[in-house]
Amino acid sequence: MCNLCIKHTLNDADKTTVDEEKERSPVSEPVQTKIFPYGSQTPLPTVGKFDSEVRYKDKQLTTTFFLLEGSGGCLFSYHTALGIELIYIVRDGL
C-alpha cells in the first residue's frame, strides 16, 4: 500500500513500491515523456507507464501512472484525487 501525496499534473509510482506488490504488479509500457520536477532542468528517471484502477470508498476511476526509478513513494495528481473524492475544493466567499 502506498502513502499518498497529492500533486498537480500527473500520477506516479516508484519502482520499489510496485515491485513489492509482485502478485498485483502492473505491466508497464515504455514511455518517451520526460517528467521534470518543479524548477529543475533534470528529468526524473522514468521506467515506463501503466493504467490502473484507483478506488476510494465508493468512487473509482482508471488512470495512467508513470513508473519512476527509486523509492520516492506514490503521488496522485490533483485530478485523480478530486475524481475519487479524496479531496474536496471549498471556496469561501466567491
N, C-alpha and C positions, 0 to 999 in steps of 0.2 A: 504494500500500500504506500502511496506517495504522500508526503506532506506537500501541501499546495501553497503556491504564492500566485497572486493574480498580477498579470502584466498586460500590456496593452494590445499588441498586434498579433501574436501567434501562440500556439500551444507547443511546448516542447517537453521532452522526457530525456533523462540521461541514460546512457547505455548500461551503466552499472545497475540501476534500479530495474530496468527492463530485463536484463539478463538474470536477475534474481527470481523473476517470475517465469521460470523456464517453461512450465506446463501451459501457461497462458501467454507466452511471449509472442508478440505480433511479428509477422514477416515484413521487413522494411524494404522499400524500393529505393534505388539510387536517386539522388536529388542534385540538381545543379545550382539551386538557390543558395546565395551567400547570406548569412544572417550576421548582422553586426550589433554588438551591444551598444547602447546609447553612448554617443560621443567617441566611439572607437573607430580606428581605421583598420583594425584586425578582425577578420570574420571568426565566428565561433567554429570549432571543428565539427562539422555536420557529417553524420554517418549515413543518414537516409531519412525516409518519412514513411508513415503508416497511418491508416484510418482506424479509428477506434470509437466504440460506443462509450459515451460518458453518461453516468447516471447520478442523480442526487435526489433523494426522496422519490417522488413520483414523476420527476422530469427526466427525460433522456434525449440525447441527440448524438449524431455521428459527426465526427470532426477529424481533421488531419493534425497529427503531431509530427514535429521534426525531431529526429533522434540525434542527440549530441554525444560526443565522447565525454567520458568522465563520470563524475558522481555529484553533479550540482543540484539535483532534485528535479521535480516536475513543476512546470509552470502552465497555468491556464491563461488563455487570452481573456481580455475583458468581455468579448462577445460570447465566448463559451460559458464563462461564469454567470453572465447575465441570462443566457439562454436556458440554463438549468436552474435558474433562480437561486444560485449560491450567494449572489449579491443582489441588492436592490439599490436603485438610484433614488434618492429622496431629494427633491428640490424644494427648498423652503423660500417662500416669498417671491416666487416667479409667477 
